[in-house]
Amino acid sequence: MNELTTDKKAPTILLIQDLNVTANEHIYHCNANYAQALFQAGALPLLAPFIEDLIPHLIHQSDGILFSGSAPGNGSSSIRTDFEKKLLAAAFDHGIPVLGICHGMQIIGEFLGAKIDDIQDAEVQSLHLPFSQPNRLAHEVQLRHDSWLRAQHDSETAWVNSFHRQSLVGSGNFDVTALSPDGVVEAIEGHLDSLCIGVQWHPEFQLSEFDKNLLRGFVQAAAQSSLR
């Protein structure tokens, strides 16, 4: 069941795809559950091509932006990351809410001043890449009590899935609002006027009510943005 109706304008969420670059072609691709989760949360997903000249038009058409993940351990194409950083700058300038998932959180954190580092410890890595499957809950996270994220949940802890070999390190223009038991950064919230949230896990799998509430909260923020 979804909340999208024809009675009112659904907020348009720009969905950032991944990019495979080969010698002969560039291939956009995106897991379908990102779009499905946005739709079920009441949004109209819009897939974005990595064409920098289109950024002003994409910003004009968007009420929110979701920066998606990528395969763990595979460095994203510089074509993608360069585009993402320029799109982020434009989104922040225009007060558009953003949500980053996995790689998406890392690119937001890096843009705001932190660094992305490989998880070296094998025991820690096994917790964050369990069975190489993101469709099961893997570990708990502790939510900061005064965060936007905590307001979407009925507890200060939550179980999440996990599918990554890199983590965000250092500080920046954001608050860390969720940590795993081993201290890995699991969520950040930017010091911005508009909502800027990044999570290391994959809520688009909708494994819990917390995941669903997170996505609904983001879409609601985008709906408010559409009134600007």
Secondary structure, DSSP 8 states (H G I E B T S, - for coil): -----SSS---EEEEE-EEEE-SS-EEEE--HHHHHHHHHTT-EEEEE---GGGHHHHHHH-SEEEE----TT----HHHHHHHHHHHHHHHHHT--EEEETHHHHHHHHHTT-EEEE---HHHHHHHSGGG-SSS--EEEEE-TTSHHHHTSSSSEEEE----SEEEES--SEEEEEE-TT--EEEEEESSSS-EEEESS-GGG--SHHHHHHHHHHHHHHHHHTT-
